[in-house]
Amino acid sequence: MNNTKFTYTIPQMESIDTTANAFGLSSYTVRKLARSKRGVAFTVKLGNRYLINQAKFAAFLNCEPLEQDTPEPTRPTPSGIQSVPVKL
């Protein structure tokens, strides 16, 4: 067996109401952000409950760039006129 030790940083996850109180926002605002496409960066949904990563939410509010797990693939940009396939 391999005796490798792993260390993990456990994020502080809080409910929508607790996050709203901590940041001085309304629960409605935090809930809307959590359910939006932008909320994917700092929200985890467990069943019907949303948990907010406090550090990532603070970075989001401060307009700091959030870390991406997987970078967007780069596509080569075509130059000139390109043909469009058409089914007849």
C-alpha positions in Angstrom: 0.0 0.0 0.0 1.0 3.6 -0.6 1.3 5.6 2.6 0.7 9.0 0.9 -0.7 11.7 3.2 -3.1 14.3 1.8 -3.8 17.6 3.3 -7.1 19.4 2.5 -8.3 22.9 3.1 -11.9 22.7 4.2 -13.8 25.8 3.0 -16.3 27.5 5.3 -19.7 26.8 3.9 -22.7 28.6 5.2 -26.5 28.8 4.4 -28.0 31.6 2.4 -29.4 33.3 5.5 -26.1 33.1 7.4 -24.3 34.4 4.4 -26.7 37.3 4.0 -26.3 38.3 7.6 -22.5 38.1 7.5 -22.2 40.3 4.4 -25.1 42.7 5.1 -27.2 41.6 2.2 -30.8 40.5 1.9 -31.5 36.7 1.8 -33.4 37.3 -1.5 -30.2 38.8 -3.1 -28.0 36.0 -2.0 -30.5 33.4 -3.0 -30.8 35.0 -6.5 -27.0 35.0 -6.9 -26.7 31.4 -5.7 -29.3 30.3 -8.3 -27.8 32.3 -11.1 -25.1 31.1 -13.6 -22.5 33.3 -11.7 -23.4 31.5 -8.5 -21.8 28.3 -9.7 -18.4 29.7 -8.8 -19.2 29.8 -5.0 -22.4 27.7 -4.5 -23.0 24.0 -3.8 -26.5 22.6 -3.9 -27.2 19.7 -1.6 -30.7 18.4 -2.1 -32.9 21.5 -2.0 -30.4 23.5 0.1 -27.7 25.9 -1.1 -24.4 26.3 0.7 -22.2 29.3 0.0 -18.4 29.2 0.1 -17.6 32.3 2.2 -14.1 33.0 0.8 -15.2 32.7 -2.8 -18.3 34.7 -2.2 -16.2 37.5 -0.7 -13.9 37.4 -3.7 -16.9 37.5 -6.0 -18.2 40.6 -4.2 -14.8 42.3 -4.4 -14.7 41.6 -8.2 -11.6 39.4 -7.9 -11.1 36.8 -10.5 -12.3 33.4 -9.4 -10.2 30.3 -10.0 -11.5 28.0 -12.7 -11.2 24.2 -12.3 -10.9 23.7 -16.0 -9.7 26.4 -18.4 -11.8 27.2 -21.5 -10.5 25.4 -24.5 -9.0 27.8 -27.1 -10.4 27.5 -30.5 -8.4 28.6 -33.6 -10.0 31.6 -35.2 -10.7 31.0 -38.9 -9.5 33.7 -41.3 -11.2 34.6 -44.5 -14.5 33.3 -45.9 -15.5 29.9 -44.6 -18.0 27.5 -46.3 -21.1 26.6 -44.4 -22.3 23.0 -44.8 -26.0 22.9 -45.9 -28.3 19.9 -46.0 -30.7 19.8 -48.9 
